[in-house]
Amino acid sequence: MIGSKARHDLDLNGRIFAKDWLLPMMLGITIGLAISLLDSFYRILNSASLLISNLNSFFRILSAMIALCGGYLIVRLLAEDKKSGCGTDLLLERYHWHNGFLSLRDTIGRTLASIVTIGFGGSAGLEGPSLLLGGGISSFITRRLGLNQRDVKKLFLCGSAAGFSAFFRALLTGILFALEIPYKRDIETEVFIPASIASITAYFASAIALGRAGKIFGGTNCPNFSTPSLLHAVVLGILAALIALGFTKVFEKTNSTVEKLAGRFSMLYIAISGGILLGIIGLLYPEALGLGYDFIHKTTTAGLGEFDLTMLIGLLIFKIVATSITLSFGGSGGLFVPTLYIGGTLGLIYAQALNLEPSGYVMLAMAALLAATSKTLLASVTLVAETIGPSFIIPTVISAALSYFITGNISLYRNQLLNN
């Protein structure tokens, strides 16, 4: 009898070990390699887009039309879910209402649509397709292994965390973002350990495959912590909350306007018109289009007075408009990176207006805007800790918490629930 119980316990522990440790590790390796392919494909398309744009600046309009029309047509032809837009929202829909079920067609279709959209100049982030790709691969493998719905759903989120961490190269931020994003006022703590295992293996698998660190941020010179820093943190938290409210309002209004137009006109014509609008923005502010990594890198390394203040204000406004057009007029992608872009621009405007050392306030504003628009407070604070170190963490907590609570339950994501 004792031997039978011991064998039962051993068998149970073995299954738990395989499901919570070995399987996340295998998923992480697979997802990390898949993310490296995503990254390589994006770079090829982006090089083609730059080649087109460099021939003549007016070709930016052509490139933007390819971005939105190409993204829209790929979703229509390949995916089961025919709606374009934010990949993170589709991830949340599948997580909350479909127990982590994401078909292979939707995984491939939406990922390719995002690469084309962003590669040819659409204003969106590749973290959306990275989350989707990771979650989709996990959903496919776990269902083939015959796991129950609860485990499929849990590992779906683990795969998403792995995809995000592998692409973004900020390990703890990626894990926390994937665990916080399902809810506005809650976090999926149960998934933390398997998500960490999957994310770590995905991170190293993609780093080995790509052969470079690929960090989005430059080396930042963080100002020393002081009492004035706390006052600036309060002001920036309030400003970030106001910008976040404006961003979400513009994004929602653009979305609802396109939904009304889609009832009267072909979505392909809407995508073409969106591409023309996006191209015109590109003629005025070319930095507002595309992934925006280069500009984000510049904001974190910029010296005082390096950018014209009027140009920065224009970039902040037009990045919001360009992102709203991209993800409403037929394009696909994510909102995380555009949020960092807008937050970084806000921090740079604030620092230059008050003659402050920019880098610390740029990161602080990024964290505050991210906390407000995505309701991911822990991930936002961790982002600063991972990139510029813990010395500026207290002002970051103040800014992020203020913007998080001032904006209430407002979020960029329709399918984000209030709590678990």
N, C-alpha and C positions, 0 to 999 in steps of 0.2 A: 504493500500500500504506500509506504514511504517512497519507494523507488518510483512508483507510478506518478506520484505528486512531484517528485524531483524532476522527472522527465518532462512532465507537463509545464513546470515552471521554466525549465531550460528551453523548451520549444517556444514558449511564449516570449521569453527574453530574446531569443534568436529572431523571432518575427519582428519584434519591436526594434531591435538593432538594425535589421535589414531595411525596415520601412522608414525609420527616423534618422538613420545615419548613412547606410550604404547607398540607398536609393537617391537621397538628396545629393550625395557626392557624384553619383553617375549622371544625374540630371545636370548638375553644375558643369561637369566636363563637356557634355553634349551642347548645352546652352552657350557656354563660353566660346566654343568653336563656331557655333551658328552666329553669334554676335560678331565674331571676327569677319565672317563672310558678309554680314550686313554692312559693317564698316567699310570693307574693301569695295563693295558694290556702290555704296554711296559716294566714295571718293572718285570712282571712275565716272559716274554720272555728273558729279559736281565739276570735274575737270572739263567734261564736254560742255557744260553750261557756261563755264568761264570762258572757254574758247569761243563760243557763240557771242557772248556779251562783249568780249574784247575786240571782235571784228568791227562792231559799231554799237555805240551805247543804246541806240534804239532797238537793237536786238534783244535787250532786256525784256521788252514787252513780249516778244516771241517766246523767250525762255520761260517767262511767267505763265504764258498761255499753255505751254507744254506741261508745266508743273501742275496746274489745276486740271486741265483736260486729261492729261495722262493719268494722274491720280484717280480721277473720277471714273475713267473708262476701265482701268484695271480692277477697281472695286466692282463695277457693274458686270464685268466679264468673268472674273475669277472667284470673287467672294460669294458666300451664301447670304450674308447680311449686306444688303446693297447700300447702306447708309455710310457715306464718308464722314470725316471729321476727326475728333480727338480719339486716339487709340486707347488712352487711359480710361475714357468713359465706357468704351466697349468692354474693356477688361473688367470694370466694376459691375457692369450689367451682367456679364457672364458669371462673375463671382457670386453676386447676391441672389440672382434669380435663376441661374442654370447650373448651380453646384460645381462651378469651375469647368463646365463643358465649353470648349472652343474648338470648332472643327478645323481640320488641316487646311481646308480651302480658305476659311476666314483668316487663319494664321498667316498663310503665304500671301493671300490677296492683299490684306491690309498692310502687311510689312512691305511688300513691293510697292504698293501705292504711296506709302510714306516716303520710301527711298526716292522715288521719282519726283514726288512733290517737293521734297526738301533739296534734293540734288539739283533740280532746275530752278531753285530760287524761292520756293515757297517759304513763308515765315512760320516755322514750327520746329519742334524738337524731336530728335531721334530717340529720346527716352520713352516716348509713347509706343513706337513699334518694338523697342527693346523689351518693355514690359509685356507686350502682346506676344512677341516671339518666344520669350521665356515661358510665359504661362501656357501658350499653345503647345509647345513641345512637351511640357510637363503633362498637360491634359491628354495629349495623344498617347504618350508612353504609359501613363498610369492606367488609362482605360484599357489599353492592350494587355496590361498585366492583370486585369480583372480586379482592381482595388475597389473598395466600396465608395459610395458617393462622398462620405465625410473625408476619407483620405485623399480622394481625387481633388476635392475642393481645397484642402489644406496644402497639398503639394502644388496646386495651381498657383497659389500665392507665393510659395517658395520659388517656383520657376520664374515668376515675375520679378522677385527680388534679385534672383541670380542674373536675369537679363539686364536689369537696370544697373547693378553693380559692375557687371562685366563691361558695359559700354561706357558708363559715366566715370569709372575709376575712382570713386569715393565710396569705399566699401561699407562703412557703418551708415553713412547717409543713405545709400541705396537700400540697405536692409530696413532701416527705420521708415523710409519713405513708402516702401511697398507694404509695410505692416500698418502704417498710419492712414494711408490714402483711402481704404474702404470706408472710413467713418470720420465725421467731423469732430466728434467728441469722444473718441474711443480708439483702441489699438488692439490688434490681434496678437496678444502676448503668447498664445499657445503655439504659434508658428515660429517663434523666434529662433529656437535651436536648429531645427531642420533648415530654416531659411538662411541662417548664418553659414551652415555647412555648404549648402548649395551655392551661396553667393561667393564664399571664399574660393571654392574650386573653380567656379565660373570666372572669377576675377583673374586667377593665375592662368587658366587655360587660354583666355583671350589675350592676356599679356604675352604669353609665350608665343601664341600664333601670330600676333601682330608685331612682336619684337620691339615694342616701345611702351612707355608709360601712358602717353596720350592724355595727360591731365588738361582740364579746361582752364584752370587758373594759373596765372604766372606767380612768381615769387613776390609776395606782398610784404611791404614794410608796415607792420602794424604799429599805430601810435601807442605810447605808454598809457596805461590805465590811469585815469584821473577823475576828479569830481566833475569837471566840465564834460567829460566823456559821457557821464550819466545823463546830464541835461540834454546833450545832443542826441543821445539814444532815445529819450522821451519824445523829442521833437520829430526825429526820423520815424519813430514808430507810428506817430499820428499821421505824418505825411504819407507813409507807406500804406496805411489803412485807407486814406482818401484815394490814393492812386489805385489801390486794389478794388475799391468800390467802383471807380470809374472804368477800370479794365473789365470787370465782370459785367457791368452794365452795357458797355459797348459790345462785348462778345455775345451776350444774350440777345441784345437788340438786333445785331447782324444776323444771328442764327434764326431768329423768329421772322425777320424780313425775308430771308432766302426761302424759308419754309412756305411763306405765303406766295412768293413768286413762283415756286416750284408747282403750285397748283394751277398756274396759268401758262407757264412757259416750260420748254424742255430744259432739263437740268444741264444738258450739254451746252446750250446757249448761255445759261447762267454761269457755267464754268468759264466759258470764253470771255464773257464780260468781266468776271472776277479777275481773270488773267490780265486783261487790259488795264484794269484799275491797279492791280499789283505792279504791273510793269511801269505805269506812270509814277507810282511811289518810288520804284527803283531808279527812275531817271533823276528824281529829286534827292533821294536819300538811299543810295545803293547799299549802305551798311545796314539798312532796316530789313533787307531781304535775306533769305537763306538761313542756315543754322545759327549763325551769329557767334560761333566760338572765338573767332579772331577778335571781334569787338569786345566780347566779355573779357578776354585775355588782356586787351589794352586797358580796359577800365580798372582792372586789378593791379596794373603796373604803372598807370599814368601818374605823371607828376603834376603839381599844381600849375594850372594855366595851360596845360598841354592841349586841351580841347576848347573850342569856342562855345560859350554858354548858350548862345542862340541855336547853334547846331545841335547841342545836346538836348535841348527842350524839344526841338523838331523831331529828333530821333525817338525820344520817349513817346511822343504822341503818335508818330507814324508806325512805330513798332507795334503798338496796341492795335492800330487800324489794320496793318498788314497781316498780323496774326489772326485777327477776327475774320478778315476776308479769306485768308488761306483755308481755315478750318470750317468755314461756312459755305464757300462757293465751290466745293468739290474736292478740295485737297485733304490729305490725311497727315497726321503727325501728333506730336505731344505739345503740352503747354508748360512743362517744367523749365526748359531752357529759355523760351521767350520770357518767362517770368523772371529768371535770373538776369537776363539782358535788361529788362525794364527796371528792375531793382537796382542793378549796377549803375545804370544811367542816372537814376534818381539820386543815388549816393554821390555820384560824381558831380552832379549839379549842385547838391547841397554843400559839398566840401569846397567847391570852387567859389560858390557865392559867399561863403563865410571865411575863405582863405585858410582852409584846414588841410592837413596832410590827407589825401584822398583815400588811400587803399583800405584802411580799417573801416571807414564809413561806407565805402562801396560794398564791402562784404556784409556789413551790418544791415544796409538797406535791402540787399538781396535776400537775406534771411527773413527780414520783416515782411517783405512782399510775398515771399514763398509761404510763410506761415499763414498770412491772411487769405491768399487766393486758393490754397490747396488744403488748408486746415491740417498742416503737418508741422506742428510746433517743435517736436523733438528732432525731426530730421533737419529742420531749418537751423536750429542751434548747433547741431552736430556738424553741419556743413561748414560753419565757421571754425569750429574746433579742429576739424580735419584739415582745413586749408591754411589757416594762419596761426593755429595754435590756441591754447587756452587763455592767453593773457587778456584777450578782449571779450571773454565769454560772458561776463556780467552785463555789460552794455547790450550785447546781443540778446540775452535773455529778456532784458527790459523792452527792447524794440520789438522783438518777435512776439512776446506775450501781449504787449499793448495792441499791436496790429491784429493779432489773432482774436482777441476779445472785442475790440472796437467794431470789427466787421461782423460780429455775431455769427450766424449760420450761413452767411453768403459764401459761395464757393464757385469755382469755374466748372465744377463737375456735376452734371445733372444726376448721375447715378450714385453719388456719394451719400450714404445714409447718415443719420444723426448719431446713432450709437449702435452697439452690438445687440 
